[in-house]
Structure formats: C-alpha cells, structure tokens
Amino acid sequence: MEREMFKSGFVSIVGRPNVGKSTLMNRIIGQKIAITSNKPQTTRNQIQTVYHDERGQIIFLDTPGIHKAKNRLGEYMVDMAERTIKEVDLILWVVEATTYIGKGEKHIVEQLKKADIPVILVMNKIDNIKKDELLECIDTYKDELEYAEIIPLSARTGDGVEDLITSMFEYLQEGPAFYDDDTITDQPERQIVAELIREKALRLLSDEIPHGIAVTIDQMKLRHNNKRMYDIEATIICEKSSHKGIIIGKEGKMLRKIGSMSRKEIEDFLGKKVNLNIWVKVKKDWRDSDFLLKNYGYNKE
C-alpha cells in the first residue's frame, strides 16, 4: 500500500487584536501555549507551535494583533506581525463573525494583498451568532480578498476546527518534518511561565494597567533535595507607582491572587509542584525604551 504524502509548512495566524487567534492556536495544538484574555494586545511575541498528525506537520506562527501602534512596544508588535505575513506558506486571517468591517480589518486586507500567499478566511466566534446570520457575515467579507477558502468555526467550542486543519493540509506542499513528534513549541519554559503569570494579571487587573506590564523570570530551578518542586522568582514590571499599588492590592491580596492562579497553571504546564514568589517593580515608560524592551524579551532580531 502506497504511503500517503507527508506535508509540512509554516502557517501564520493574523488578525486584529482580540479576535481569538491564540485561542484558536491553543485549540488546534491541544495544549495551552499562547495566553488568552478578553483584553486586546495579549500576544506580544511571535509564538511558534507545532501540530503533528499522520498527514504531516504544521508550524504555526501566532502573531500579535495588527493595530495602530502608540509606543515602541506597539511598533515592535505590528512590525513582527506584518513581517511574518511574508515568510509563510499559508495565512489564516481570523475575523469575528460580524457584518461590520472596521479600519483594522481594512488595514490587514492591504497587508495581505501584498503577500501573494494563499489566505484562508477563518470566521471565528460563530457560537455568538444565530445560524441564519452566518451567510450574511460571510457575504460581508467575501469580496475583500480572493480567499483559498472561507471556514466558519468557534475556537472556544472547537466546532469547525477539524475542517480548518483538513483544509490547511490541502494547501501545504510535500515536505519534511521540521520538528520531532514530541515538540509542540519552540518557546523556552521560562517564557511560557512568564506569559502564564502575565495572563492572570491581564484577567484580574483593571483595563488600563495590563498594557503597561511585563513579566520577567528572575530564577527558575528545581530544588536540590526535591526534583518534583520548582522554585520560581518572578517580577511584574509596571510603569507607575500607582499601578504598583493596584497590582499588589490592599494587604497584598491582588498579588496573592495573581500568584495563586498562576501557580496552578504553571504546575499543570511543568508537571511539577511550584513554589512561586512574585515581586513588583516600577520602570517608568518601559514600553518606549529600546533597551528595556530588549531586556524584557521584545527583540526584533
């Protein structure tokens, strides 16, 4: 019996902030790698993950949402997202199932027109609309680009995700496995741990503060006398002293809550117990400092 063709390729997931790109990638991979929240600009770095099955291997680049930059961090995020579009074999443009196309989507359309790469329009969040509204949503977007396909789905529930995976393999070429079968991400454990902490802060803090925070892992090591326990020292960086007070909270309650929620997910991710200590430091205007952006892992190189 002839072996089926093994396909492989790089797929970029693009879209404006908060349309569900990271949720979709996590759903496909089957493990939480990219952080999610209901606040925009959650993903700041390009997250590379790997999907494996008998048909082949798909390497995903989940990019920051394309938006109008307001500082150096914003410029870094948009530059990364737009560069990634030109370096892949297939693009997933993720949009919400809606009958309105805003300026953000129009800007993305212009970027995609320059790419000359097949685009699958992924109409996400169909669980938020009635079935008879879906055709109208598709009709709104169908003439914006020449799509390889249009696939409606819900990243949250998983409805339609298998159809998307099948479609992606149809547009990828025969190729080698770029990663071992047990590889799901190229992200260092420290970076994923830092992102899990930042996610909890995003969810628990007020709207204006999360954009101004970064998380660094100052120490992460297994105990000498207990190889099933990690000791982790982390720092939340914020821009203002008033923000530091909010992050810590009255009698330290908010910081303890962030720590408690983070520790549980970090333990699930590492498969070991975790002793987590989180500190808070103020670095004024760090999002506009090239030096500090590089220090905190936002490096264009």
Secondary structure, DSSP 8 states (H G I E B T S, - for coil): ------EEEEEEEE-STTSSHHHHHHHHHTS--S---SSS----S-EEEEEEETTEEEEEEE--------SHHHHHHHHHHHHHHTT-SEEEEEEES-S---HHHHHHHHHHHHH-S-EEEEEE-GGGS-GGGHHHHHHHHTTTS--SEEEE--TTT-TTHHHHHHHHHHHS-B----S-TT--B-S-HHHHHHHHHHHHHHHHS-TTSGGG-EEEEEEEEEETTEEEEEEEEEEEEES-HHHHHHHH-GGGHHHHHHHHHHHHHHHHHHTSEEEEEEEEEE-TTGGG-HHHHHHTT----
